[in-house]
Amino acid sequence: MSADELHVIFIRHGRTTDNAKGVISGGVANPDLVAEGREQAKEANIVYKALEAKGLVDDNTPLFTTDRARAVDTGKLFTGRENGENFTIDQRLLERLLGDWDSKLTERFQKEFKAIDGFSPPNEELPADHKAHVVECLDQRIEESGGKPFIIVSHGGTTRRIAAYFGIEEGLEVQNAIPHHAVSKDGGKSWEIKKFLVNDKGELQEEILPKKLPKAAKTERTMESILQEHSANSSLSAGILTIETELSEDAKAALVDDLGLLLIGKHYKDEGAVSVEGPNVIVKLDDVQSEILQKFANLKGLEIRSK
C-alpha cells in the first residue's frame, strides 16, 4: 500500500429480532441476533479471511463498534475473534436515537413519516446530530489510523452515514452483514466504495457502488392511501382499529396483510393482532401503536372516528 492509501472496512450487524419483526431499532434498543443473523455474520467471515489472505487485515487490525449486542456479536463472528480482541467501543457509532416509538414503528410505516417535512417522532434524535457524531468518529479514526486499515461494525442508519461520508448519495439500502470497503488512494480526498461478495466458488469479488443511487419505484400500498379510502368507515377506540368494509374476501385479505405489516410488523399473524369479523377488519394496537396511527392521520388531515 502506498503512503496515500487509506482503507476502511465497514459492515452492518446481522439480522436481529427487531429486523425479523420489521420494526425500527434505534440507539437505545438492544435486540439480539436471530439464528439467521448469526449465520450471516459467519458467512461474512469468508470475506474477512480473504482480506486476511490479501494482507489487508489481520487479528491486530483495530475494530470499532458500539456496546449493543447485535454489533459486538457480529464483529466477533465476522472476524473470528471470539473474545473481541482489539475491539474498541465507540458510542458515536450508535444507531440514531429513535425516541418513544423505538421498536414499535414498523420500517414500512417509517418511510411515510420520513416523507413528512419537519416532523420527528417524540424524543427522536435529529438526523443532523446523528450525522455529526458519526462524522466526528470517522474523522478521528481515519486521522489516527496512520494509513493502516481498520474495521467498523455498526448499525443500518450509521452505515448509511458512513457510506455518505465516503461519497455515496444518502439513502443506501444497507443489507445485514454485508462487508463494504472504502478505499482512497489520495490521502482521503476522494473515495471509492466497494461491496464484497463471495461467489459460488468461494472467490472474493468486489462490486463498485455508484455514487448516485437508482431510484426504486414504490409499489407497496401506503397507510395514507388506506386511510384516504377507508377513514370515513374507520374508528379507533381503546386500541381497537375497526374498518367497516364491503370489500371482496380477496381484497379484505390484502387489506389485512397491509395493515398488519404497516401497524404491527412481520409477525402480526403470530400475534393474532389483525382479524376479520363479518364485514369488519379489526386491528388490535397497544398504546404506542395507537398513538403512531392517530398522529399520522392528524398530520395528513385524515380523521379516524373515536367510538
Helices and strands as residue ranges (DSSP letters): E 6-12, H 17-21, H 35-53, E 63-65, H 69-79, E 87-89, G 91-93, G 99-101, H 107-114, H 127-145, E 150-154, H 156-165, E 180-184, E 192-198, E 204-208, H 223-230, G 231-233, E 234-237, E 240-244, H 249-259, I 260-264, H 268-271, E 274-277, E 280-284, H 287-299
